Amino acid sequence: MMSETQDKEGGVSRRDFLTLSAFAAAIAAGLGVLAGVIRYFRADVRYEESRSFKIGKPENFPVGSVKKLDDKKVFIFSDENGFYAISSVCTHLGCVVYSTETGFQCPCHGSKFNITGKVVGGPAPRGLPWFEITQDVDGSLVVDASREVPPGTKIRYA
Amino acid sequence: MNDNGQSGLARLTDNLKAIGNTFVGSVFRNGPPTSDKTRAAAIYNNFFMHIQGVKTHINTLRPTYTLGLGLMSFFLFLAVVATGVFLMVYYNPSVENAFKSVKNINFVVFGGKVMRNMHKWAGEGMIIFVLLHMARVFFTGSYKNGREFNWVIGIVLLILVYVLNLTGYLLPWDQLSYWALVIVANIMQSPKELTDSLNITRFFDVGTLSTEFFLAGLVPGKEALNRVYMFHVMVLPMVIYVFIGIHFWRIRKDGGMTKPEVFTAQESDSGYVFPPQKTGGIFPTYKTYGLMELAQGKTPAVDRDVENTVMSWPNLLVAELAVLMFTLAVALVYSYYVDAPLKELANPLIPENPAKAPWYFLGLQELLSYSAFMGGVGLPSLALLGLVLIPYLDRELYNVGIWFTDKQGRNVSLEAFVISVIVIIGMLIFAVKFGWLRNWFPDIPQIIITFVNPGSIWVGFVILWSLHVIKRTGSTRLGAMAMFVMFLVSYVILTYFATELRGPNWEFYWSKDQWPIH
């Protein structure tokens, strides 16, 4: 009877409305909890080394030199146009690449990169990233591995 | 008070004398299983036994039907749980101490090495036996006729077994653990391959989100080890207990194992069925008694083929005990003689070359070497989806409970076997000899390689071939069989290929002797 009269008015019955609202509230609460759980698992304190680090004075990197900083997983190049830093972490699955005559080679799945870090073979989805180099007030160079710069960006510091 | 004039103390003494009998009698309230009635009660009145039916069909007892594979997986699981508790006594999930504590277990702790070996081998054994059990269920058509969802639960259990094995080998914090964790982290990051290509990473970075969920950061470290440990010893085991419970419970509710529509007991069946002992009891042979008789619907095997059922006690229990003893004996002997690997302490600076996952993931690693996203996320998801869908896409009820259905089924399976062996090996030879797209077109966009690589082409071929079989034979069951055979064959061949024939830099070598020496 009730629903008939409701149908005539073209609305939703009060009972249906309350039921739907309850379900909607439950779903919204569930999603909220889920978001909270995911956020909870995202650690705020990280026991990782800072991704920005000092590498020493510019004069330690004479023009034409290549230094591999093993623990920082980065290659520091220096040529007549300036300094640049290329990551030594393969973009495929995170193995550490080693430098060859023609560029870089990954031992895990055979990805090959040319001298500028561009992929030339293997499964790596993208090239080795270049990292930003800045100079600190004390004159040391600072590499920030969390900031990528376009390949070819070389900076001269004295 | 007292009926027969005994003093209270005398009664107490009598009760004390009888305590052996009264106590056992209070635990097993039905008395010794000497009649069919008490044998039935021994099953349905016992908490641990009542997961099984009072009577069992002879077909279930035939060793050639089930091969005991599911039971073997379960008994291996029990061994894993038991040994796992022992390992937790000494293991310490911290980056500083994990490796030391595993070395302690391996080389100092009394019995520690066998414990660890058993944990490792029983865990890996579960992978083999769960896969074999799945193959048995598939080829006997046992995913049909009300058992569709239990097949899906079986797939969930398969995934859980893989994830438990994976999280397990991350714990010793040796070179394998560390670099496996790096690879896992990067596989979880690999949806970036896709989101980068579509330019939506900024809004929807699902790769980074999931990596941070499991590893508490992007680089494997102490927090990651802590989390992996928690998943391995608590969260995943709790989940798998529940799913194993549902899996078994549904078998029981579905009326036990599948069996052929027409069943004839054979002379050879007397080898594992005890002759019926008709000593007392109220059970005639042509009737089963149990809750099943009250059930409605078509799922339970109510009143069907009762003349071919025998008492579960002792027939089924003896068979189960035999499988238990066999499984534990083999696992123990194997663990006594073969040591679980332990590499050197994790070194984040030097990846192993080649960095290989344990054997059961090497098939995937071969696919990973074509594309991280396709091999690590896309194709495994597709394969699992295909397995889950099988019982819903193939609903033919013809010859359920018969290995390979019929002669045509055997032929289609054999044909799929031969074709997949040829195509997979051909594909691997091609990829090794000629390379792939990027070797020919260095500037090709990543998204093309993500979607067009040997792995995805193979999966596409499997789908097309199965459709072709369905079209040719008019049977979805035969199409499913072709697909399943091809899935198994590719798993085995890719695993073998990556285990034995891939060397440093993931290059092809006929044998380890040819590996370059550093």
Interface residues (C-beta under 8 A of the other chain):
Chain A: I38 F41 R42 A43 R46 Y47 E48 D70 D71 H92 L93 G94 C95 V96 Q105 C106 P107 C108 H109 G110 V119 V120 G121 G122 P123 P125 R126
Chain B: W179 V182 I183 A185 N186 I187 S190 K192 E193 D196 L209 E212 F213 A216 G217 L218 V219 G221 K222 E223 L349 I350 P351 E352 N353 P354 A355 Q365 L368 S369 Y370 S371 A372 F373 G435 R438 N439 P442 Q446 I449 T450 P504 N505 W506 E507
